[in-house]
Amino acid sequence: MQYDVIVIGSGPGGYVAAIRCAQLGMKTAIIEKYPNLGGTCLNVGCIPSKALLDSSEHYHNALHSFKTHGIEVKETAINFTQMIDRKRDVVKQNNSGIAFLMKKNKIEVHQGIGSFVDKNTVEITAEGKKSQITGKNIIIATGSKPSIFPFFPYDKKRFITSTEALELSEIPKHLIVIGGGVIGMELGSVYARLGAKVSVVEFMDRIIAGMDSSMGKELERVTKKTLGAKFYLQHKVEKTYQEGDEVVVIAKDKKGNEVELRGDYCLLSVGRSPYTAGLGLEKVGIQVDKRGAIPVDDHLHTGVGNIYAIGDVVRGAMLAHKAEEEGVMVAELLAGQKPHINYLLIPNVVYTWPEVAGVGYTEEQLKEQGRAYKLGTFPFMALGRARASMDTDGLVKVLADKNTDEILGVHIIGARAADMIAAAVTAMEYRASAEDVSRMSHAHPTYMEAVKEACLAATENRPLHI
């Protein structure tokens, strides 16, 4: 079978690339080794984790804030089986949605493991049977998998990754989380809200280390206050093992002091690694880098034939929306268009509560560059909307060029930060100044007023409500 484009992998990058190629008139095929489309994000990542985050937040609010709102709940109990079933149903609905989009766009779906025969031919292995298809262009979108320490006794039962954490049959009594990044904080939050004791061991001096440092400090403070989580920052894990029904984690701080943590589950969340196993890259002369990623140029071309690679399997942040943008970019390049991605303006989000979101430069990055900047902040505590909803934790931080006032970075921790960051991306795409945003009318009362106020603070140090 001959195609204009073959996409290997049906995650956000792969299925979006396939749709855009089809929209542009290309005969397109997509290969997926699992029974359901959607990749990690839809099946064992973004979507199921958000489903559990929402469910656990409802329970937490029922316990801790309903009474203040005047809602009397005499008995509150967790039906954890139902919670997991709802999560599965959400995933199933999204699976069906992607399958519908494939049919709508006349994209042919091939189930099985795709492996290169040559630069234009892919062999598909499914249930012991092999077939081949050929394409003028091939897009690799095989995503990533959880990184596993060599000494971590990963048994998928007590020593788990995010994949298993989304399918537990019980709520842990004590969940030990190795890694205070996005995944660790989100899943740790889920189970802390449901009553688990949660301990986070992090090698760096702060959690969510890839984001502006003020965001990590505030998230740590709020998580301690509202969920009772314990943090062991600047601790290196030395040993992990099981003793009876307990998991044991031994870690040391910078001074060599040892801490021993005992729990019933240990979640390893130290990042993800590009997934290229079984692709047969050696057959077409593609060599991965030391991270295991496929090297590409600015057009996401691998340098071999008409083979491109996108998403988690190439350099850059491992984000679903980044993969989607790259999928669209490659499709449009193949159609002769001239698309462009500004990677600086791809937002990063942590779906804890409060949510955390950031786009552009962090303050640490501007300091490293020696760039002169202005800083404006505004606390959610001063927002009428936040007081009305009892979501007063958090702040907005705006960084602007000292000379031109152009917005260089926006960082938000607070209610609905994940949605609010889109306004910052829009402003920065059009190279707005902090004054531009501060002069725009923002509806009252809304959370977005905090962005306006932070821009006022950055422009002339004149916020109106503090």
N, C-alpha and C positions, 0 to 999 in steps of 0.2 A: 504494500500500500504506500503510495507516494503522497506526502503532505508538503505544504509550504513551510509549516512550523510544527515541530514536535516539542512539547513541554514535558520535562521529567519532574514530577512532583506536583501535587495539587493543593499545597498550602496557599496562604494569601498571595504570595508572589506568583506562584505557578498558575493558579486558576484565574487571577486577574490578568496576567500576561496572555493567557489563552483567550479570554474574553475580548481583550483589546485587539489581539491579532485577528480574531474572527470579525469584529466590528469593522476592521480595516480591509476586509475582503480576502483574508488568507485562509486557506484550507488548513484547519488546525486539529491536532491530536494532543491529548494529555494522557500521561501514564502515571498511575498511582498503585503502589504495592499493597496498600491496605484496602479493606472492603469499602471504607467510607472516604469520601473526598473531604478536603479541608485541612489536612496536615496537622502538625502539632498544635497550632493556634486554636483551631476549632475543636479538635478531639481531646487533647490532653494539655491545653495551655490556656490561652487568653479567655476563651468563652466559658469553659467549665469552671475555671477559677473565679471569674466574675459572678457566675451563678451562685457559687458557695459564699463568696464575699457578701453578696446581697442578702442571701438567706440568713447568714450568721449575724449580719448587722441588724436585721429585723428582730432577731431573738435578743440581741444585746440591748436594743432600744426598749423592747418589751420589759426587760428586767430593770433597766436603769433610768429611763426617761419618760415612759408612758404615764407614770403616776404624776409627775410634774405637769404633764400636759392635761391632766384631769381624766386620764383613762385608767380605770381600775381593772386590773387583770388578777383574778384570785389565784389561779394556778397556771403556771407556765412550764411546759415540758418540751423536750426536744424529741421529735420523731426523726432520728438521724437517717433511717432507711428512706423515708419520704424525701428528706433533703437531698440525698444522693440520687434518688429516682428523678426528682425535678431537674437536677443538674443534667442527668442523662437525657431527659426529654428535651431540654434546651439545645443540647448538642445535636440530637436527632433532627430537630426542626431545622437547624442550620445545615446539617448534612443534606437534607431534602432540598433546601433552598439552592445549594450549590449544584446539586444534580439537575435541578430545574434550569438553572442558568446555562449549564452545558448543553442541554437539549435545545433551549431557546436560541442559543447562538450556533447551533449545529456543530458543536465541538465533539469529536469522537473520543470516547473514554476507553482506555485500555487498562484492564486490571492486571497487575503483575509487577515484577521487578524489571526495570529498564536498565540495560547495560550496552555500552557502545561496542559495535562491531568495527565500524570505521567512522569517519567524521560526518557521514551522512546517514548511517544505518544504526538503528537501535534494536537490540534483541529483547523480547519480552518473555519472561519466564513466569508462568502461572500454573500452579498445581501440576508441576512436572512437565508441562507442555511448553514448547518454545515456538515463537513466531517472530517475524522481523517486519519492521516498517522503515521507510526512508523519508528523509525530509531535507529540504533545501537549507533550512535553519533549525538549530536545536537550542533550546533554552534549558539550562540546568537550574532547577529550583527545589533541591532535595532537602533544604532546611538544616536543622541542627538536632542534637540530642544532649541530654544532661551530661555535664562533665563529672567523671568519677575519679576520686583520689585512688591511687594504687593500694593504699592501706585500708580503704573503706570497705567493710564486709557487706557489700551490697547484695542483700538476699531478697529484696522486694517485699519483705514481710515486716521486719522491725527496723532494718536499715534501708531507707527508702529515698527516692527522688520525688520530684513534683508529680510525676506520672502516677505513682502509687498513692501519694498524699491526696489525690483527687478521688480515690476509690477505696478509702479505708472503710472497714465494717464497724468501727467504733471510734468514739472520741478519745484521743490519747489522754492519759492522766498527766503525763509530763512529756511534752514534745521538745526535744533538743534540736535546734536548728543550727546547722553549720553553714554560715554565710548570711550576712545581713544585707544582701542586695534586694532587688525588686521581688524576686520569687520567694525568697525566705521571709521577707516582711509581709507579703500578701498572704501566704499560706499560714504563717505564724499567727497573723491577725485572725484568720478564720477560726482556728482552733482555740485561740485565747478567748475569743468572744463566746465560744461554746462551753467554756469552763476549764479548758486545759491550762496547766501551768506551762509557760513557754520560756525557754532560755535560748538566747541567741549568742552564738560564738562567732566573732568577726575578727579577721586578721588585721584589717585596717583600723584607723583611729576613729572611724565613724561609719554609720550605716548608710545605705544607698550612696556609696562613695562616688559614683559617676555623676552625681548631681551636685548642685551648688551646696557647699558645706552647711549653710544656714538651714537648708531644708532637712538634712539628716539630723542636725541637732534638735530641731523642733519636733520632727517625727519621733525621735527617741524619747524626748520629754513627754509627749502626749501619749505614746504607747505605754510608757511606764505608768503614767497617771491613770489612764482609762482602762488598761487591760492587765496591768500588773506584771508585764513582761520584764525579764531580767536580761541585761546585756553584759557581755564579756568582750569588750573592745580591746584591740591590740593583743589578742590571744591567738596563739598558734596551736592548732590541734596536733597533738603528738601521737595519740593512739585512740582507736575505737574498737570495742569488742563487746560481746554479749556474755553476760554472766547470769545464768538461770533465765528468768523472765525479764531481766533488766538489760538495757543497752547502757554502755559506759563510754563516756567521752573524757579523755584526759587532755587538758590544754595548759599552756604556759603563757604567762604575760611577758612583757619585754624584760623584766628583771629576773625572769626564770622561776617565778613563783608558780606553783602548780595548782590547778583547780580540777576537781573530779566531779563530773555531773552524771547523775543516774536517772534514767527515765524509762518509758516503755516504747518510745519510738524516737528514731534519729533521722531527721530530714537533711540530706545533703543538697545544698543549693549554692554552689560556687560557680555558677555560670553554665554556659552551653558550648558545645564544640560542633563545628561544621560536620555534616553527615555526607560522606562520599562513598561509604562502603558499598561494594557491588556494582559501582558505576562503570568500572573498566576504563578509567581515565588513562591508564598506561597504554591502552590500545590506540589512543589518538594523540598521545604525546603531551598530555596535560599533567603537570606536576603540582601538587599542593604545596603551600608554604609551611613554615614551622608551626603555625597554628592549626594546620589542616585545612585552611581555606584555599579556594581556587583563585589564583591571581587573575585580575582583569584590568583592562585599561579604563579610561574615563567614560567609554561607551559600553562598559560591561562586557567587552569582547575578550575571550580567553586567549586570543592569538592563534587559535587553531581553527582552520576552516571557517564555517559560519556558526561556531558554537559560542553561546553566551552563557553567563551565569549571574544569578541574582539572589538577593535575600541573605539569609543566615550563612549561606555557603560561601559568600564573598566577604570582603573587608567591611568594616563599619558596624554600627549598632545592630543588634539582633532584635529588630522590631517588625511587627507585621505590616505596619503602614509604610515603613521604609521599603520592605520587599514589594509591596503593591506599587509604589512609585517607580521602582526599578523595573517591574514587569511592564508597566505602561510605557516607560522610556524605551525599552528594547523593542517593543511592538511598533512604536512610532518611528524608531530608527529604521526598522526593517521596511517600513512603508515610505521611507524617503523623507520623513519629517525631521525637524531639528529640535527635539525636546531637551529639557535641561532640569537637573535636580540640584537644589541648593541644600546640601546635606546639613549645613548649620541650622537650617530652619525646619528640621524634622524634630517634632516635640518628643519628649520622654515623659512617661506617666507611671506613677505607682498608685495602684487602686486600693490602698489602705483607707482608713477613715480617721482623720482627714486624708483626702487625696493629695498627692504631690505631683506637680507638673512643671516642666521647664523647657525653654527653647532658647537658642542662641548661646552666647558665651556665659560661663559662670564667672563669678568674681575672681576665683582663683586663676582662671585662664587669662583674664584681663591683666591681673598682676604679673603673671609670668611673661606676658607680651610687653609689659611696661607701658601699656596704653592708658592714657588719662581718661578717667570716667567719673560720672556722677552716680550717686546711689539714692534711691528713694524707696521707702518701705511704708506699709500701712497694715495695721493689725486687724484681723477679722473681729476682734473684740469691740472695735469702734463702729462696726456696721450694724445698722438697725435690722437689716435682713438676717444677719447671723444671730443676733440676740433673739429674734422672733423664732428662729428654728433651733435654738440652743446649740449652734455650731460655731462657737466663738474662738475655738483654737485655730491658730494659723496666721499667716501673713502673706502679703504680696510684696515682692522685691523687684524693682525695675532698675536696670543698669543702662545708662545712656552715655554717649560720647561727650566728654567734657566741653569740647569746642563746638561740635555741630548739633548736639542734643539728639542725634539719631539713636533710637533704641537698639541696644546691643544684646540685651538678654532680659528675659522675664521669667521669674521663678515664683511659683505659687504653692503654698501648702494651706489647704482649707477645703471646706465643702464645695463640691463641684469643680474643683481645680482642673479635672480632666477635660471638662467641656470648656471652661474659661480660657484654657491655653490657646484654643483655636483663634480667639480674637487677637492674641499677641502674635501668633504666626501671621495672621492677615496684615496686621500693622507693620511687621518687620519685612514681609514680602514687598510691601510698597515703600519701604525705607522711611517709615513715619518717625517723627521726632516724639519725644516724651510730651512736648507741648501740644503737638497735634492731637494726641489721644486725650490729654487733659482738657482740651477745648471741645471735645465731642460730648454731646448730651448722653448721659447714661441713666437709664430708667431707675427710679427710686420706688421701693427699696429692692436692691438686687446685690448679689455678691460681686458683680462686675464693677460696682462703684469703688471697690477696693483697688482695682487696677487704675482707675482714673485718679484716685487719691495718691497712689504710689507714684504715678507720673507727675502729679503736681509737686510731690515731695522731691522728685528727681530734678524737675525743671527749675523751680524757684524756692524750694524748701518751704512751700506754703500749702500743705494739705488743709482742707477745710474743716475736717471733723476730728482732729486731734491737736 
